């Protein structure tokens, strides 16, 4: 098993994007405000003060006065149960943020890997253009001497123009990708000059990797958290079926004579909690089934990606081994310059070799993109 270390440059880019991204900043503020809002849902109701002054009417005694101060509350165990549920909901908010953060960084890393792929292509294309220019210069010299015809001369020129066009196309794509990363980085320029992937190619066993995914992926943790919240909601619903309590102080008086004392009351929960417990039980059942189905779906996707990765890795190794035994472009160019092969032979062999190299680069890029998806829990 190999670790999941990545380039310090790439790590720094992702860290910078995380700090500067406006969407993540907004989501952090939203998360914090929602947590405070949750805390406020477990407060006691405000105490109530009521006063009476009754001077009008027909009476022989003095004016009647009364005031009372009261405090109502739910059954005491409800508050501790709700506090536990609020804590679970706060954890869910954190997991939601982590899941969205991961998705954004995953997209940013996709762009970074794409940029590395483009950097590699551009480096290769620059060398190809130099070779095409060198071939064109030689073709022009030979054409001037009458050693080759106009057809071979034009082929060399077209090849050089094609390489120029391909390089411009890659550079435009590179600039567009850099703009996307800059946008994700809060408008600040992102510098990523890497031309090689540095993450390991080997992965550990499928079961072991899936275990780590379950332990670290916020999307999977959210499913578990939703079940915890549903369980706590069921406990809360049962607690809310208990009577509410009221306590207070009352004073009544007429012309210096008065009565004062405390009072207490209890509600009769006949209607307010009707069907709430049944609804909470149904919600818990739904969350359990939904969680199982979603986990199965996520595992299927994981398994598909894992096997895709293994297949790509195997093919890439075969490609690298095979290409290492083929004549490289420098040797082909040397053979052409020495007159050992014609331009047509040189061109055909060159195109065959370059297509194989391009295919290998594409396959390597796909491999690291799949690896990025599999190891998203490390972001």
N, C-alpha and C positions, 0 to 999 in steps of 0.2 A: 504494500500500500504506500502511495506517495501522498505527501501533503498537498494543500491547496494554495500554496504561496503564489502570489502574482507579482509582477513588476512593481517596484517601489514607485516608479513613474506613473503607472496606471492606477495604483492605489491612491496616490496623491491627487490625481485628476478626479477620481470618484469622490474623494473626501472634499475636494474643493467644490465640486458640483453640489454635493449634499449641503454644504454650508451656504452656497450662494443662490440655490434654486428658489425662485419666488413661490412656486407651488408648494414646496415642502415647508417653507416659512409660514405660509397661510394655513397649511394643515396642522402645523405645530400649535399655532394660536387657537385654531378651532378645537383641537384636542384639549388644550388647557382650559378653555372656557367651558367646554362640555363637562369636564371633570368637576369644576367648581359648581356648575349647575346641578350635577348629580348630588353633590354634598348638601345642597340646599333643600333637597326633597325629603330629608329626614329630620327637619326641624320640628319642634313643637309648635302647635298653633299659638297665635298671640293671645295673651290673657285679655279678658273682656271686662270692662268696667261699665256698670249701668247705674244711673241715678234717677230718682223720682222726686219731684217737688209738686205737691197737689194743694194749692191754696184756694182753688175755687170750689163752689158747691155749698150745700147747706149742711153745716155741722156746728156743734156747740164747742167741740174741743178745738185745739190749735191746728195749724196746717200740718199735713202729713208729709214726712220725708222718708226716703229709703235709698240706699245704695248698696250695690253688691260688686264684689270682685271675684271673678271665676277663671278657672283654668281647666280646659278640656284636653284630653290626650287619648291616644289609642292604647290598647292593652300593652303594658310595658315590654313584653317579649317581642312585639312587632318592631320596635326600634332597633333592637340588636339584630334581628333577622334582616331588616331592611339595610342596615349598615353593611352586613356581609354581602348582600346583593349589590350594593353600590360599589363596594370594593371589586367585586367581580366585573361589574360594568365598566369601572375605571380601567381594569386590566384589558377588557375588550377594546376600549378606545385606544389604548396603547398598541395593542396588536393590530388594529385597523390602520393606525398610523405606520407601524412597522411594515405592514403588508404593502401599503401604497408607496412607502419609501423604497422598499425592495423593488417594486415594479418599475419605479422611475430610474433607480440605479442600474437595474437590469437593462433597461433601454439605453441608458448612457453607455454601459459597457458594450452593448451590441454595436453602438456607433464607434466606440474606441477600437474594437476588434475589426470592424469594417475599415476604419482608417489605417490600421496596421496593414491590412490586406492591400489597400490602395497604395500605401507607401512602398510595399514590396513590389507591386506591379509597376509603379512609376520608376523605381530604381532599375528594374529589369528592362522596362521600355526605353529608358534613356540610353542604356547600353545597346539595345537593338537599333535605335535610331542612329547612334554613332556608327554601328556596323553597316547599316543601310547607306549612310552617307559615304562611308569608305568604299563600299561596293560601287556606288554611283560614280564617284570620282575615278575609280579604276575603269568602269565601263565607258565613261566619257573619253578617257585617254585611249582605250582600245578602239573605240568608235572613230576617233580622230585619225588613228593609224590605219583604219580600215580592217582591223582584225576581227571585229564583230559587226553584225548588222544593226539597223535601226530598231528592230524588234527587241533584241536583247538590251539595247540601250534604254528603250522606253520602259521595259519591264523593271529595270533597276531604278528608274526615276519614279515609277508608280509605287514600287515597294517603299522607297524613301518617303514619299508623300503619305502613304498609308500609315507608316510608323509615326510621322508627325501628327496626323489626325488622331491616332489612337492615344498618343501622349497628351494632347490637348484635351481629349475627352476624359481621360483619367484625372487630369489636373482640375478640370471643372467639377467633376464628381467629388474630388477631395475638398475643394473649396466649399461646396454646398454642405458637405458633411461637417466641416469645421464650423460653419455658420449654425448648424443645428446644435452642436455641442456648446457653442457660445450662447445660444438662446437658453439652453438648459442650465448654463452656468451664470444666469442672471445678467447676461450681456457682456460678461468678461471673456476675453480671449482665452482659448484652451490651446496649450502647446503640447502636442504628442508626436514626437519624431521617431517613435519606435518602428523598426522594420522587421522585427522578429517577435514571435509569440514566446512567452517565457513560462506560461503555466504548464504543469506536467501533462503529458498525454495519457498516462496510465491512470485508470480508476480502480478503486478497491472493489471487492465483491458486491454484487447487486444488493443482497440482503443487508449487508453492513452499511452500505450507502443509504439505503431506504430508511434504516433505523435512524441515521443522522438527520435525514430530511424530516422525519416525524418529530425529532427532538428539537429542531431548530427553525423549521419553516413557519413563519407567522400565519400563513394561510391555513395550515393544518391545525395550529394551535387555536386559531379562531373557532374552528369547529368544536373543539373540546370546550372552549370557553363559553360558547353558546349553550352547550348542554349544562354547564355549571350554573349559568344564569337562569335557565329554565327550571332547574332543580330548586334554586333559591327562591324563584318566583312562586313555585308550588308551596314551599314552606311559608312564604309571606302571605299567600292567599289563605292558607289555613289559619294563620295567626290573626288575620284581619276579620275572620269569622267570629272572633271573640269580641265581647262587648267593649265599647269605648267607656272611658271613665271621665267624670267631671267632679271637681272639688272647688270650694270657694268660701267667701266670707260675706255675710249679709247683716245689714243694720237697718232697723225700722224704728221710727219714733214720732211722737206727737207732744209738743210743748214740754220738753225736758224728760218725758217718759220715753224710754226706748227699749227695744229688744235687739240683741246682737248675738251672732254665733256663726258657726261653720255649717256648711252643708255639703253633701256628696250626692252624686247621681251615677247611674249606670244605664247604658243603652240596651235595648233589646234587639239583637241583630236578626231581624226576621227577613228583611228585604235587601239590604245593601250588599250583602256578600253572596246573593243567590247566583249560582252557576259559575262563580269566579274560580272555585277550586276545580270544577270539572274542566273549565277552559284552560287552566294552568296545567292540568294533567295531560290534556290533549296536545298542548304546546310542547310539553316535555317529550311525549311520544313522537311528535313530528320532528323535533330536533335530533332525537336519537336516530331515527330512520334516515333523515336528511344527511346527518354526519356520516353514517355508514356508507350511504350511496356516494357522497362526494369524495370520501377517502378512497373508495374503490375506483372511482373515475380518475382521481389524481394518481393513484398507483398505476393504473393502466397507461396513462400518459408517461409516467416516469419509466415504466418498463419498456415502452415503445422507444423512448429517447435513448435509454440505456443500450438496447440492442442496436439501434441505429448508430450510436457512437462506436460500439464494438465493431460493427461492419465497416464503418468509415475508417476506423483505425487500422484494421487489417488491410483494406485496399490501399490506404496511404503508404503503409510499410512496403507493400508489393511494388507500388509505383516508384517509390524512392530507390528501392533495390534495383529495379529494372532500368530506370533512367541513369543510374550511376554507371551502368555498363554501356551506354550509348555514347557515340561521339558527340562532344559538346560543340557549341556554335563556333568557338575559336578555332577548333580543328577543321571544321567545315570551311570556314573562311580562308584558312591557310591553304587547304587543298584547292580551293577555287583560284586563289591568287597565284598559286604555282602552276595552274593550268591542268591540274590532275582531273578535275571534273568541270563540266560545262556549267553555264549560268543556270540553265534549266534544272540540271541535277542538283546544283547547290541550292536553288530556290525550293525544290520539292523536299529535299532532305531537311532544309531549315524549317519549313512550315510544319513538317511532321514532328520534328523535335520540339518546336515552340508550342504546338498544340498539346503535346504531352506535358510540357512544363506548366502551361496555363491550367490544364486539367488538374495537375497535382496541387497547384496553388489554391485552386477553387475547392478542392477536396479538403485540404488542410484548413482553409477558412471555415468550411462547413463543420469540420470536426471541433474546432474551438468554439463555434457558436453553439453547437449542441452541448459541449462541455459547460459553457456558460449557463445554459438552461438547467442542466443537471445540478450544478453547484450554486444555484441562485441563493440557497440558504446561507451561504458564506458571506453574502454582501451585507 
